[in-house]
Amino acid sequence: MTTDKITQNMEVIGADGVHVGTVAGVTNGRIRLAKRDSGEGQHKDHAHFIDLGLVADVEGQRIRLSANAAVAVTFEEEPSGKPV
C-alpha cells in the first residue's frame, strides 16, 4: 500500500462501512488515528494505530479496511506496536 493517497483527516471505515477512526498521520507503515477516536477508559485520549496491511482501498476521502469495523479495532495497536 502506498501512503501518497492517505492524508490527515481522512475517515477510516471498516469493510462494512462503519467508522473506525480519523487519520492523524502515517508513521512507520501504520496509520495513526486521531486521539478523539481513541475509545473509553484506559484507551481514551491517546493515539492508536492501524497497520497499512489492513487497507483495502482509498475511496475519495475514506480509507476502507479489509476487515469489518468490529474486527478491525481488535487489530489496533499502541504506539509501541503492542495490541490495544
URZI-V906034 format. One record per pair of residues at least 24 apart in sequence whose C-alpha atoms are under 6 Angstrom apart, sorted by the first residue. I is the first residue (numbers start at 1). J is the second residue. If there is no record, write none. Layout:
I;J  I;J
//
This chain:
10;61  10;62  11;62  12;62  12;63  13;64  14;64  14;65  14;67  14;68  14;69  15;64  15;65  15;66  15;67  15;68  16;68  18;69  20;69  48;77  48;78  49;76  49;77  50;76
//
